[in-house]
Structure formats: C-alpha cells, structure tokens
Amino acid sequence: MSTTTAVAPLTTADAETLVAAARTAAEAADVPVSITVLDAGGHLLAFRRDDRAVLISGETSTRKAYTALQLNAPTAGLVDLVKPDGPFHTLPTALDRPLLFIAGGVPVHRDGRLIGAVGVGGGAPEQDHAFATTALRQLG
C-alpha cells in the first residue's frame, strides 16, 4: 500500500510574497521590471509591472515563467539548448504558446514538487534571474 502526501499548492499569498521580494530586489538595483507568478497549471496568480518598466517586460516576464514551468528548469540554464546548433533549436516556435529562453524564469518547488513559476523581465537577463531567485528564497 502506497501513500502519497499532498503538497500545498502555490497560494495567492505565496505569489504576493514572490512579487514583493522580486520587486524589492529590483528596486534596490534601480531596475524597473515586470514580475509574473504562475501556478502549477500555468494560470496567472500575480502580476506587477513597474511604472517605468518597458511594456514588453510584461510579456517577457510571463513567457519566462511559463517556460520555467513547462520545462521545470530555470530559463538561465536553457539558453544554449535553443541556439542554432542546440538540440531544442526549434522549440521556441514549435508550440501554440511560445516559450522564451532568456534568463529570468525559475520554477517554484515545495517539498520537491513543482507548484508554479516566477518570471522577471525588464533588466538584463542576469539581473532578472537574480531577482527571481532572490524572490524564491523568501518562500523558504
């Protein structure tokens, strides 16, 4: 007889914690960003775009979160896979909902289970990745 333990899903409160932490990190670096938090099903839980953030950052933060969720991996580690000589070079355009292979998306896990993702857009890719990973640390 096997038993499974239910893992609590990503909540709105969790999403707000992620957004606040990413926002604080970005503000400390004076980088205007957009932040997207998705649940395990890819549904929007929270979104925030700074007043000064470029408009496309809203789209990129969402695509980064979606990509991290679908592949259960930080987007920063996937960039080389979609280069012209990479094994997944056609993946960004192969799906109805495009993936975005730019650093700044990270999956969210609880007790080893994927429960969502956070994406940050608006800064340099390495900055966005740092803001997203900083936010993850706030969930504990």
MODELLER restraints for C-alpha pairs under 7 A, 6 or more apart:
rsr = mdl.restraints
at = mdl.atoms
rsr.add(forms.Gaussian(group=physical.xy_distance, feature=features.Distance(at['CA:7:A'], at['CA:110:A']), mean=6.89, stdev=0.5))
rsr.add(forms.Gaussian(group=physical.xy_distance, feature=features.Distance(at['CA:7:A'], at['CA:111:A']), mean=6.89, stdev=0.5))
rsr.add(forms.Gaussian(group=physical.xy_distance, feature=features.Distance(at['CA:9:A'], at['CA:115:A']), mean=5.73, stdev=0.5))
rsr.add(forms.Gaussian(group=physical.xy_distance, feature=features.Distance(at['CA:10:A'], at['CA:39:A']), mean=5.99, stdev=0.5))
rsr.add(forms.Gaussian(group=physical.xy_distance, feature=features.Distance(at['CA:10:A'], at['CA:115:A']), mean=5.64, stdev=0.5))
rsr.add(forms.Gaussian(group=physical.xy_distance, feature=features.Distance(at['CA:10:A'], at['CA:116:A']), mean=6.42, stdev=0.5))
rsr.add(forms.Gaussian(group=physical.xy_distance, feature=features.Distance(at['CA:12:A'], at['CA:45:A']), mean=6.12, stdev=0.5))
rsr.add(forms.Gaussian(group=physical.xy_distance, feature=features.Distance(at['CA:14:A'], at['CA:139:A']), mean=6.94, stdev=0.5))
rsr.add(forms.Gaussian(group=physical.xy_distance, feature=features.Distance(at['CA:15:A'], at['CA:37:A']), mean=5.94, stdev=0.5))
rsr.add(forms.Gaussian(group=physical.xy_distance, feature=features.Distance(at['CA:15:A'], at['CA:45:A']), mean=6.29, stdev=0.5))
rsr.add(forms.Gaussian(group=physical.xy_distance, feature=features.Distance(at['CA:15:A'], at['CA:46:A']), mean=5.86, stdev=0.5))
rsr.add(forms.Gaussian(group=physical.xy_distance, feature=features.Distance(at['CA:16:A'], at['CA:46:A']), mean=6.69, stdev=0.5))
rsr.add(forms.Gaussian(group=physical.xy_distance, feature=features.Distance(at['CA:18:A'], at['CA:135:A']), mean=4.91, stdev=0.5))
rsr.add(forms.Gaussian(group=physical.xy_distance, feature=features.Distance(at['CA:18:A'], at['CA:136:A']), mean=6.49, stdev=0.5))
rsr.add(forms.Gaussian(group=physical.xy_distance, feature=features.Distance(at['CA:18:A'], at['CA:138:A']), mean=6.99, stdev=0.5))
rsr.add(forms.Gaussian(group=physical.xy_distance, feature=features.Distance(at['CA:19:A'], at['CA:35:A']), mean=6.20, stdev=0.5))
rsr.add(forms.Gaussian(group=physical.xy_distance, feature=features.Distance(at['CA:21:A'], at['CA:134:A']), mean=6.90, stdev=0.5))
rsr.add(forms.Gaussian(group=physical.xy_distance, feature=features.Distance(at['CA:21:A'], at['CA:135:A']), mean=4.69, stdev=0.5))
rsr.add(forms.Gaussian(group=physical.xy_distance, feature=features.Distance(at['CA:21:A'], at['CA:138:A']), mean=6.76, stdev=0.5))
rsr.add(forms.Gaussian(group=physical.xy_distance, feature=features.Distance(at['CA:22:A'], at['CA:131:A']), mean=4.98, stdev=0.5))
rsr.add(forms.Gaussian(group=physical.xy_distance, feature=features.Distance(at['CA:22:A'], at['CA:132:A']), mean=5.81, stdev=0.5))
rsr.add(forms.Gaussian(group=physical.xy_distance, feature=features.Distance(at['CA:22:A'], at['CA:134:A']), mean=6.52, stdev=0.5))
rsr.add(forms.Gaussian(group=physical.xy_distance, feature=features.Distance(at['CA:22:A'], at['CA:135:A']), mean=4.87, stdev=0.5))
rsr.add(forms.Gaussian(group=physical.xy_distance, feature=features.Distance(at['CA:25:A'], at['CA:131:A']), mean=5.64, stdev=0.5))
rsr.add(forms.Gaussian(group=physical.xy_distance, feature=features.Distance(at['CA:26:A'], at['CA:32:A']), mean=6.63, stdev=0.5))
rsr.add(forms.Gaussian(group=physical.xy_distance, feature=features.Distance(at['CA:26:A'], at['CA:33:A']), mean=6.92, stdev=0.5))
rsr.add(forms.Gaussian(group=physical.xy_distance, feature=features.Distance(at['CA:26:A'], at['CA:131:A']), mean=6.17, stdev=0.5))
rsr.add(forms.Gaussian(group=physical.xy_distance, feature=features.Distance(at['CA:31:A'], at['CA:123:A']), mean=6.01, stdev=0.5))
rsr.add(forms.Gaussian(group=physical.xy_distance, feature=features.Distance(at['CA:32:A'], at['CA:50:A']), mean=5.61, stdev=0.5))
rsr.add(forms.Gaussian(group=physical.xy_distance, feature=features.Distance(at['CA:32:A'], at['CA:52:A']), mean=5.67, stdev=0.5))
rsr.add(forms.Gaussian(group=physical.xy_distance, feature=features.Distance(at['CA:32:A'], at['CA:53:A']), mean=4.65, stdev=0.5))
rsr.add(forms.Gaussian(group=physical.xy_distance, feature=features.Distance(at['CA:32:A'], at['CA:122:A']), mean=6.22, stdev=0.5))
rsr.add(forms.Gaussian(group=physical.xy_distance, feature=features.Distance(at['CA:33:A'], at['CA:49:A']), mean=6.05, stdev=0.5))
rsr.add(forms.Gaussian(group=physical.xy_distance, feature=features.Distance(at['CA:33:A'], at['CA:50:A']), mean=5.67, stdev=0.5))
rsr.add(forms.Gaussian(group=physical.xy_distance, feature=features.Distance(at['CA:33:A'], at['CA:53:A']), mean=5.15, stdev=0.5))
rsr.add(forms.Gaussian(group=physical.xy_distance, feature=features.Distance(at['CA:33:A'], at['CA:57:A']), mean=6.61, stdev=0.5))
rsr.add(forms.Gaussian(group=physical.xy_distance, feature=features.Distance(at['CA:33:A'], at['CA:120:A']), mean=6.62, stdev=0.5))
rsr.add(forms.Gaussian(group=physical.xy_distance, feature=features.Distance(at['CA:33:A'], at['CA:121:A']), mean=5.49, stdev=0.5))
rsr.add(forms.Gaussian(group=physical.xy_distance, feature=features.Distance(at['CA:33:A'], at['CA:122:A']), mean=4.39, stdev=0.5))
rsr.add(forms.Gaussian(group=physical.xy_distance, feature=features.Distance(at['CA:33:A'], at['CA:123:A']), mean=6.42, stdev=0.5))
rsr.add(forms.Gaussian(group=physical.xy_distance, feature=features.Distance(at['CA:34:A'], at['CA:48:A']), mean=5.50, stdev=0.5))
rsr.add(forms.Gaussian(group=physical.xy_distance, feature=features.Distance(at['CA:34:A'], at['CA:49:A']), mean=4.04, stdev=0.5))
rsr.add(forms.Gaussian(group=physical.xy_distance, feature=features.Distance(at['CA:34:A'], at['CA:50:A']), mean=6.11, stdev=0.5))
rsr.add(forms.Gaussian(group=physical.xy_distance, feature=features.Distance(at['CA:34:A'], at['CA:53:A']), mean=6.69, stdev=0.5))
rsr.add(forms.Gaussian(group=physical.xy_distance, feature=features.Distance(at['CA:34:A'], at['CA:57:A']), mean=5.54, stdev=0.5))
rsr.add(forms.Gaussian(group=physical.xy_distance, feature=features.Distance(at['CA:34:A'], at['CA:58:A']), mean=5.22, stdev=0.5))
rsr.add(forms.Gaussian(group=physical.xy_distance, feature=features.Distance(at['CA:34:A'], at['CA:61:A']), mean=6.07, stdev=0.5))
rsr.add(forms.Gaussian(group=physical.xy_distance, feature=features.Distance(at['CA:34:A'], at['CA:120:A']), mean=5.73, stdev=0.5))
rsr.add(forms.Gaussian(group=physical.xy_distance, feature=features.Distance(at['CA:34:A'], at['CA:121:A']), mean=5.31, stdev=0.5))
rsr.add(forms.Gaussian(group=physical.xy_distance, feature=features.Distance(at['CA:34:A'], at['CA:122:A']), mean=6.26, stdev=0.5))
rsr.add(forms.Gaussian(group=physical.xy_distance, feature=features.Distance(at['CA:35:A'], at['CA:47:A']), mean=5.55, stdev=0.5))
rsr.add(forms.Gaussian(group=physical.xy_distance, feature=features.Distance(at['CA:35:A'], at['CA:48:A']), mean=5.29, stdev=0.5))
rsr.add(forms.Gaussian(group=physical.xy_distance, feature=features.Distance(at['CA:35:A'], at['CA:49:A']), mean=6.42, stdev=0.5))
rsr.add(forms.Gaussian(group=physical.xy_distance, feature=features.Distance(at['CA:35:A'], at['CA:61:A']), mean=5.74, stdev=0.5))
rsr.add(forms.Gaussian(group=physical.xy_distance, feature=features.Distance(at['CA:35:A'], at['CA:119:A']), mean=5.71, stdev=0.5))
rsr.add(forms.Gaussian(group=physical.xy_distance, feature=features.Distance(at['CA:35:A'], at['CA:120:A']), mean=4.62, stdev=0.5))
rsr.add(forms.Gaussian(group=physical.xy_distance, feature=features.Distance(at['CA:35:A'], at['CA:121:A']), mean=6.64, stdev=0.5))
rsr.add(forms.Gaussian(group=physical.xy_distance, feature=features.Distance(at['CA:36:A'], at['CA:46:A']), mean=5.86, stdev=0.5))
rsr.add(forms.Gaussian(group=physical.xy_distance, feature=features.Distance(at['CA:36:A'], at['CA:47:A']), mean=4.54, stdev=0.5))
rsr.add(forms.Gaussian(group=physical.xy_distance, feature=features.Distance(at['CA:36:A'], at['CA:48:A']), mean=6.76, stdev=0.5))
rsr.add(forms.Gaussian(group=physical.xy_distance, feature=features.Distance(at['CA:36:A'], at['CA:61:A']), mean=5.65, stdev=0.5))
rsr.add(forms.Gaussian(group=physical.xy_distance, feature=features.Distance(at['CA:36:A'], at['CA:62:A']), mean=5.34, stdev=0.5))
rsr.add(forms.Gaussian(group=physical.xy_distance, feature=features.Distance(at['CA:36:A'], at['CA:65:A']), mean=6.65, stdev=0.5))
rsr.add(forms.Gaussian(group=physical.xy_distance, feature=features.Distance(at['CA:36:A'], at['CA:118:A']), mean=5.62, stdev=0.5))
rsr.add(forms.Gaussian(group=physical.xy_distance, feature=features.Distance(at['CA:36:A'], at['CA:119:A']), mean=5.12, stdev=0.5))
rsr.add(forms.Gaussian(group=physical.xy_distance, feature=features.Distance(at['CA:36:A'], at['CA:120:A']), mean=6.52, stdev=0.5))
rsr.add(forms.Gaussian(group=physical.xy_distance, feature=features.Distance(at['CA:37:A'], at['CA:44:A']), mean=6.14, stdev=0.5))
rsr.add(forms.Gaussian(group=physical.xy_distance, feature=features.Distance(at['CA:37:A'], at['CA:45:A']), mean=5.51, stdev=0.5))
rsr.add(forms.Gaussian(group=physical.xy_distance, feature=features.Distance(at['CA:37:A'], at['CA:46:A']), mean=5.08, stdev=0.5))
rsr.add(forms.Gaussian(group=physical.xy_distance, feature=features.Distance(at['CA:37:A'], at['CA:47:A']), mean=6.38, stdev=0.5))
rsr.add(forms.Gaussian(group=physical.xy_distance, feature=features.Distance(at['CA:37:A'], at['CA:65:A']), mean=6.83, stdev=0.5))
rsr.add(forms.Gaussian(group=physical.xy_distance, feature=features.Distance(at['CA:37:A'], at['CA:117:A']), mean=5.78, stdev=0.5))
rsr.add(forms.Gaussian(group=physical.xy_distance, feature=features.Distance(at['CA:37:A'], at['CA:118:A']), mean=4.47, stdev=0.5))
rsr.add(forms.Gaussian(group=physical.xy_distance, feature=features.Distance(at['CA:37:A'], at['CA:119:A']), mean=6.50, stdev=0.5))
rsr.add(forms.Gaussian(group=physical.xy_distance, feature=features.Distance(at['CA:38:A'], at['CA:44:A']), mean=4.63, stdev=0.5))
rsr.add(forms.Gaussian(group=physical.xy_distance, feature=features.Distance(at['CA:38:A'], at['CA:45:A']), mean=5.32, stdev=0.5))
rsr.add(forms.Gaussian(group=physical.xy_distance, feature=features.Distance(at['CA:38:A'], at['CA:65:A']), mean=6.75, stdev=0.5))
rsr.add(forms.Gaussian(group=physical.xy_distance, feature=features.Distance(at['CA:38:A'], at['CA:116:A']), mean=5.34, stdev=0.5))
rsr.add(forms.Gaussian(group=physical.xy_distance, feature=features.Distance(at['CA:38:A'], at['CA:117:A']), mean=5.30, stdev=0.5))
rsr.add(forms.Gaussian(group=physical.xy_distance, feature=features.Distance(at['CA:38:A'], at['CA:118:A']), mean=6.42, stdev=0.5))
rsr.add(forms.Gaussian(group=physical.xy_distance, feature=features.Distance(at['CA:39:A'], at['CA:45:A']), mean=6.28, stdev=0.5))
rsr.add(forms.Gaussian(group=physical.xy_distance, feature=features.Distance(at['CA:39:A'], at['CA:115:A']), mean=6.08, stdev=0.5))
rsr.add(forms.Gaussian(group=physical.xy_distance, feature=features.Distance(at['CA:39:A'], at['CA:116:A']), mean=4.15, stdev=0.5))
rsr.add(forms.Gaussian(group=physical.xy_distance, feature=features.Distance(at['CA:39:A'], at['CA:117:A']), mean=6.64, stdev=0.5))
rsr.add(forms.Gaussian(group=physical.xy_distance, feature=features.Distance(at['CA:40:A'], at['CA:114:A']), mean=6.64, stdev=0.5))
rsr.add(forms.Gaussian(group=physical.xy_distance, feature=features.Distance(at['CA:40:A'], at['CA:115:A']), mean=4.58, stdev=0.5))
rsr.add(forms.Gaussian(group=physical.xy_distance, feature=features.Distance(at['CA:40:A'], at['CA:116:A']), mean=4.22, stdev=0.5))
rsr.add(forms.Gaussian(group=physical.xy_distance, feature=features.Distance(at['CA:42:A'], at['CA:66:A']), mean=6.40, stdev=0.5))
rsr.add(forms.Gaussian(group=physical.xy_distance, feature=features.Distance(at['CA:49:A'], at['CA:58:A']), mean=6.41, stdev=0.5))
rsr.add(forms.Gaussian(group=physical.xy_distance, feature=features.Distance(at['CA:53:A'], at['CA:122:A']), mean=6.09, stdev=0.5))
rsr.add(forms.Gaussian(group=physical.xy_distance, feature=features.Distance(at['CA:54:A'], at['CA:122:A']), mean=6.46, stdev=0.5))
rsr.add(forms.Gaussian(group=physical.xy_distance, feature=features.Distance(at['CA:57:A'], at['CA:121:A']), mean=4.69, stdev=0.5))
rsr.add(forms.Gaussian(group=physical.xy_distance, feature=features.Distance(at['CA:57:A'], at['CA:122:A']), mean=4.88, stdev=0.5))
rsr.add(forms.Gaussian(group=physical.xy_distance, feature=features.Distance(at['CA:58:A'], at['CA:121:A']), mean=6.80, stdev=0.5))
rsr.add(forms.Gaussian(group=physical.xy_distance, feature=features.Distance(at['CA:60:A'], at['CA:121:A']), mean=5.53, stdev=0.5))
rsr.add(forms.Gaussian(group=physical.xy_distance, feature=features.Distance(at['CA:61:A'], at['CA:119:A']), mean=4.54, stdev=0.5))
rsr.add(forms.Gaussian(group=physical.xy_distance, feature=features.Distance(at['CA:61:A'], at['CA:120:A']), mean=4.51, stdev=0.5))
rsr.add(forms.Gaussian(group=physical.xy_distance, feature=features.Distance(at['CA:61:A'], at['CA:121:A']), mean=4.44, stdev=0.5))
rsr.add(forms.Gaussian(group=physical.xy_distance, feature=features.Distance(at['CA:62:A'], at['CA:119:A']), mean=5.95, stdev=0.5))
rsr.add(forms.Gaussian(group=physical.xy_distance, feature=features.Distance(at['CA:63:A'], at['CA:99:A']), mean=5.91, stdev=0.5))
rsr.add(forms.Gaussian(group=physical.xy_distance, feature=features.Distance(at['CA:63:A'], at['CA:100:A']), mean=5.49, stdev=0.5))
rsr.add(forms.Gaussian(group=physical.xy_distance, feature=features.Distance(at['CA:64:A'], at['CA:75:A']), mean=6.70, stdev=0.5))
rsr.add(forms.Gaussian(group=physical.xy_distance, feature=features.Distance(at['CA:64:A'], at['CA:100:A']), mean=5.48, stdev=0.5))
rsr.add(forms.Gaussian(group=physical.xy_distance, feature=features.Distance(at['CA:64:A'], at['CA:101:A']), mean=6.98, stdev=0.5))
rsr.add(forms.Gaussian(group=physical.xy_distance, feature=features.Distance(at['CA:64:A'], at['CA:102:A']), mean=6.89, stdev=0.5))
rsr.add(forms.Gaussian(group=physical.xy_distance, feature=features.Distance(at['CA:64:A'], at['CA:104:A']), mean=6.19, stdev=0.5))
rsr.add(forms.Gaussian(group=physical.xy_distance, feature=features.Distance(at['CA:64:A'], at['CA:105:A']), mean=4.44, stdev=0.5))
rsr.add(forms.Gaussian(group=physical.xy_distance, feature=features.Distance(at['CA:64:A'], at['CA:119:A']), mean=5.11, stdev=0.5))
rsr.add(forms.Gaussian(group=physical.xy_distance, feature=features.Distance(at['CA:65:A'], at['CA:105:A']), mean=4.68, stdev=0.5))
rsr.add(forms.Gaussian(group=physical.xy_distance, feature=features.Distance(at['CA:65:A'], at['CA:106:A']), mean=6.43, stdev=0.5))
rsr.add(forms.Gaussian(group=physical.xy_distance, feature=features.Distance(at['CA:65:A'], at['CA:117:A']), mean=5.19, stdev=0.5))
rsr.add(forms.Gaussian(group=physical.xy_distance, feature=features.Distance(at['CA:65:A'], at['CA:118:A']), mean=4.90, stdev=0.5))
rsr.add(forms.Gaussian(group=physical.xy_distance, feature=features.Distance(at['CA:65:A'], at['CA:119:A']), mean=4.10, stdev=0.5))
rsr.add(forms.Gaussian(group=physical.xy_distance, feature=features.Distance(at['CA:66:A'], at['CA:99:A']), mean=6.97, stdev=0.5))
rsr.add(forms.Gaussian(group=physical.xy_distance, feature=features.Distance(at['CA:67:A'], at['CA:75:A']), mean=6.87, stdev=0.5))
rsr.add(forms.Gaussian(group=physical.xy_distance, feature=features.Distance(at['CA:67:A'], at['CA:99:A']), mean=5.12, stdev=0.5))
rsr.add(forms.Gaussian(group=physical.xy_distance, feature=features.Distance(at['CA:67:A'], at['CA:100:A']), mean=6.10, stdev=0.5))
rsr.add(forms.Gaussian(group=physical.xy_distance, feature=features.Distance(at['CA:68:A'], at['CA:74:A']), mean=5.32, stdev=0.5))
rsr.add(forms.Gaussian(group=physical.xy_distance, feature=features.Distance(at['CA:68:A'], at['CA:75:A']), mean=5.64, stdev=0.5))
rsr.add(forms.Gaussian(group=physical.xy_distance, feature=features.Distance(at['CA:68:A'], at['CA:105:A']), mean=5.33, stdev=0.5))
rsr.add(forms.Gaussian(group=physical.xy_distance, feature=features.Distance(at['CA:68:A'], at['CA:106:A']), mean=5.21, stdev=0.5))
rsr.add(forms.Gaussian(group=physical.xy_distance, feature=features.Distance(at['CA:68:A'], at['CA:107:A']), mean=5.26, stdev=0.5))
rsr.add(forms.Gaussian(group=physical.xy_distance, feature=features.Distance(at['CA:68:A'], at['CA:117:A']), mean=6.34, stdev=0.5))
rsr.add(forms.Gaussian(group=physical.xy_distance, feature=features.Distance(at['CA:69:A'], at['CA:107:A']), mean=5.42, stdev=0.5))
rsr.add(forms.Gaussian(group=physical.xy_distance, feature=features.Distance(at['CA:69:A'], at['CA:116:A']), mean=6.19, stdev=0.5))
rsr.add(forms.Gaussian(group=physical.xy_distance, feature=features.Distance(at['CA:69:A'], at['CA:117:A']), mean=5.40, stdev=0.5))
rsr.add(forms.Gaussian(group=physical.xy_distance, feature=features.Distance(at['CA:72:A'], at['CA:107:A']), mean=5.73, stdev=0.5))
rsr.add(forms.Gaussian(group=physical.xy_distance, feature=features.Distance(at['CA:73:A'], at['CA:106:A']), mean=6.39, stdev=0.5))
rsr.add(forms.Gaussian(group=physical.xy_distance, feature=features.Distance(at['CA:73:A'], at['CA:107:A']), mean=5.98, stdev=0.5))
rsr.add(forms.Gaussian(group=physical.xy_distance, feature=features.Distance(at['CA:74:A'], at['CA:105:A']), mean=5.56, stdev=0.5))
rsr.add(forms.Gaussian(group=physical.xy_distance, feature=features.Distance(at['CA:74:A'], at['CA:106:A']), mean=4.28, stdev=0.5))
rsr.add(forms.Gaussian(group=physical.xy_distance, feature=features.Distance(at['CA:74:A'], at['CA:107:A']), mean=6.24, stdev=0.5))
rsr.add(forms.Gaussian(group=physical.xy_distance, feature=features.Distance(at['CA:75:A'], at['CA:101:A']), mean=5.60, stdev=0.5))
rsr.add(forms.Gaussian(group=physical.xy_distance, feature=features.Distance(at['CA:75:A'], at['CA:102:A']), mean=5.85, stdev=0.5))
rsr.add(forms.Gaussian(group=physical.xy_distance, feature=features.Distance(at['CA:75:A'], at['CA:103:A']), mean=4.89, stdev=0.5))
rsr.add(forms.Gaussian(group=physical.xy_distance, feature=features.Distance(at['CA:75:A'], at['CA:104:A']), mean=6.31, stdev=0.5))
rsr.add(forms.Gaussian(group=physical.xy_distance, feature=features.Distance(at['CA:75:A'], at['CA:105:A']), mean=5.17, stdev=0.5))
rsr.add(forms.Gaussian(group=physical.xy_distance, feature=features.Distance(at['CA:75:A'], at['CA:106:A']), mean=6.47, stdev=0.5))
rsr.add(forms.Gaussian(group=physical.xy_distance, feature=features.Distance(at['CA:76:A'], at['CA:102:A']), mean=6.19, stdev=0.5))
rsr.add(forms.Gaussian(group=physical.xy_distance, feature=features.Distance(at['CA:76:A'], at['CA:103:A']), mean=3.88, stdev=0.5))
rsr.add(forms.Gaussian(group=physical.xy_distance, feature=features.Distance(at['CA:76:A'], at['CA:104:A']), mean=6.59, stdev=0.5))
rsr.add(forms.Gaussian(group=physical.xy_distance, feature=features.Distance(at['CA:76:A'], at['CA:129:A']), mean=6.93, stdev=0.5))
rsr.add(forms.Gaussian(group=physical.xy_distance, feature=features.Distance(at['CA:78:A'], at['CA:101:A']), mean=6.24, stdev=0.5))
rsr.add(forms.Gaussian(group=physical.xy_distance, feature=features.Distance(at['CA:79:A'], at['CA:101:A']), mean=5.25, stdev=0.5))
rsr.add(forms.Gaussian(group=physical.xy_distance, feature=features.Distance(at['CA:79:A'], at['CA:102:A']), mean=6.20, stdev=0.5))
rsr.add(forms.Gaussian(group=physical.xy_distance, feature=features.Distance(at['CA:80:A'], at['CA:86:A']), mean=6.37, stdev=0.5))
rsr.add(forms.Gaussian(group=physical.xy_distance, feature=features.Distance(at['CA:81:A'], at['CA:87:A']), mean=5.69, stdev=0.5))
rsr.add(forms.Gaussian(group=physical.xy_distance, feature=features.Distance(at['CA:81:A'], at['CA:88:A']), mean=5.36, stdev=0.5))
rsr.add(forms.Gaussian(group=physical.xy_distance, feature=features.Distance(at['CA:81:A'], at['CA:89:A']), mean=6.49, stdev=0.5))
rsr.add(forms.Gaussian(group=physical.xy_distance, feature=features.Distance(at['CA:82:A'], at['CA:88:A']), mean=4.87, stdev=0.5))
rsr.add(forms.Gaussian(group=physical.xy_distance, feature=features.Distance(at['CA:82:A'], at['CA:89:A']), mean=3.80, stdev=0.5))
rsr.add(forms.Gaussian(group=physical.xy_distance, feature=features.Distance(at['CA:82:A'], at['CA:90:A']), mean=6.92, stdev=0.5))
rsr.add(forms.Gaussian(group=physical.xy_distance, feature=features.Distance(at['CA:83:A'], at['CA:89:A']), mean=5.47, stdev=0.5))
rsr.add(forms.Gaussian(group=physical.xy_distance, feature=features.Distance(at['CA:92:A'], at['CA:98:A']), mean=5.61, stdev=0.5))
rsr.add(forms.Gaussian(group=physical.xy_distance, feature=features.Distance(at['CA:92:A'], at['CA:99:A']), mean=4.90, stdev=0.5))
rsr.add(forms.Gaussian(group=physical.xy_distance, feature=features.Distance(at['CA:92:A'], at['CA:100:A']), mean=6.30, stdev=0.5))
rsr.add(forms.Gaussian(group=physical.xy_distance, feature=features.Distance(at['CA:102:A'], at['CA:125:A']), mean=6.33, stdev=0.5))
rsr.add(forms.Gaussian(group=physical.xy_distance, feature=features.Distance(at['CA:103:A'], at['CA:125:A']), mean=4.79, stdev=0.5))
rsr.add(forms.Gaussian(group=physical.xy_distance, feature=features.Distance(at['CA:103:A'], at['CA:126:A']), mean=6.22, stdev=0.5))
rsr.add(forms.Gaussian(group=physical.xy_distance, feature=features.Distance(at['CA:103:A'], at['CA:128:A']), mean=6.63, stdev=0.5))
rsr.add(forms.Gaussian(group=physical.xy_distance, feature=features.Distance(at['CA:103:A'], at['CA:129:A']), mean=5.41, stdev=0.5))
rsr.add(forms.Gaussian(group=physical.xy_distance, feature=features.Distance(at['CA:104:A'], at['CA:119:A']), mean=5.53, stdev=0.5))
rsr.add(forms.Gaussian(group=physical.xy_distance, feature=features.Distance(at['CA:104:A'], at['CA:120:A']), mean=5.11, stdev=0.5))
rsr.add(forms.Gaussian(group=physical.xy_distance, feature=features.Distance(at['CA:104:A'], at['CA:121:A']), mean=6.51, stdev=0.5))
rsr.add(forms.Gaussian(group=physical.xy_distance, feature=features.Distance(at['CA:104:A'], at['CA:125:A']), mean=5.97, stdev=0.5))
rsr.add(forms.Gaussian(group=physical.xy_distance, feature=features.Distance(at['CA:104:A'], at['CA:128:A']), mean=4.46, stdev=0.5))
rsr.add(forms.Gaussian(group=physical.xy_distance, feature=features.Distance(at['CA:104:A'], at['CA:129:A']), mean=3.85, stdev=0.5))
rsr.add(forms.Gaussian(group=physical.xy_distance, feature=features.Distance(at['CA:104:A'], at['CA:132:A']), mean=6.24, stdev=0.5))
rsr.add(forms.Gaussian(group=physical.xy_distance, feature=features.Distance(at['CA:105:A'], at['CA:118:A']), mean=5.75, stdev=0.5))
rsr.add(forms.Gaussian(group=physical.xy_distance, feature=features.Distance(at['CA:105:A'], at['CA:119:A']), mean=4.15, stdev=0.5))
rsr.add(forms.Gaussian(group=physical.xy_distance, feature=features.Distance(at['CA:105:A'], at['CA:120:A']), mean=6.37, stdev=0.5))
rsr.add(forms.Gaussian(group=physical.xy_distance, feature=features.Distance(at['CA:105:A'], at['CA:129:A']), mean=6.59, stdev=0.5))
rsr.add(forms.Gaussian(group=physical.xy_distance, feature=features.Distance(at['CA:105:A'], at['CA:132:A']), mean=6.81, stdev=0.5))
rsr.add(forms.Gaussian(group=physical.xy_distance, feature=features.Distance(at['CA:106:A'], at['CA:117:A']), mean=5.61, stdev=0.5))
rsr.add(forms.Gaussian(group=physical.xy_distance, feature=features.Distance(at['CA:106:A'], at['CA:118:A']), mean=5.55, stdev=0.5))
rsr.add(forms.Gaussian(group=physical.xy_distance, feature=features.Distance(at['CA:106:A'], at['CA:119:A']), mean=6.42, stdev=0.5))
rsr.add(forms.Gaussian(group=physical.xy_distance, feature=features.Distance(at['CA:106:A'], at['CA:132:A']), mean=6.62, stdev=0.5))
rsr.add(forms.Gaussian(group=physical.xy_distance, feature=features.Distance(at['CA:107:A'], at['CA:114:A']), mean=6.90, stdev=0.5))
rsr.add(forms.Gaussian(group=physical.xy_distance, feature=features.Distance(at['CA:107:A'], at['CA:116:A']), mean=5.94, stdev=0.5))
rsr.add(forms.Gaussian(group=physical.xy_distance, feature=features.Distance(at['CA:107:A'], at['CA:117:A']), mean=4.13, stdev=0.5))
rsr.add(forms.Gaussian(group=physical.xy_distance, feature=features.Distance(at['CA:107:A'], at['CA:118:A']), mean=6.44, stdev=0.5))
rsr.add(forms.Gaussian(group=physical.xy_distance, feature=features.Distance(at['CA:108:A'], at['CA:114:A']), mean=5.93, stdev=0.5))
rsr.add(forms.Gaussian(group=physical.xy_distance, feature=features.Distance(at['CA:108:A'], at['CA:115:A']), mean=5.71, stdev=0.5))
rsr.add(forms.Gaussian(group=physical.xy_distance, feature=features.Distance(at['CA:108:A'], at['CA:116:A']), mean=4.96, stdev=0.5))
rsr.add(forms.Gaussian(group=physical.xy_distance, feature=features.Distance(at['CA:108:A'], at['CA:117:A']), mean=4.89, stdev=0.5))
rsr.add(forms.Gaussian(group=physical.xy_distance, feature=features.Distance(at['CA:109:A'], at['CA:115:A']), mean=5.42, stdev=0.5))
rsr.add(forms.Gaussian(group=physical.xy_distance, feature=features.Distance(at['CA:118:A'], at['CA:132:A']), mean=6.46, stdev=0.5))
rsr.add(forms.Gaussian(group=physical.xy_distance, feature=features.Distance(at['CA:119:A'], at['CA:132:A']), mean=6.44, stdev=0.5))
rsr.add(forms.Gaussian(group=physical.xy_distance, feature=features.Distance(at['CA:120:A'], at['CA:128:A']), mean=5.19, stdev=0.5))
rsr.add(forms.Gaussian(group=physical.xy_distance, feature=features.Distance(at['CA:120:A'], at['CA:132:A']), mean=6.09, stdev=0.5))
rsr.add(forms.Gaussian(group=physical.xy_distance, feature=features.Distance(at['CA:121:A'], at['CA:128:A']), mean=5.87, stdev=0.5))
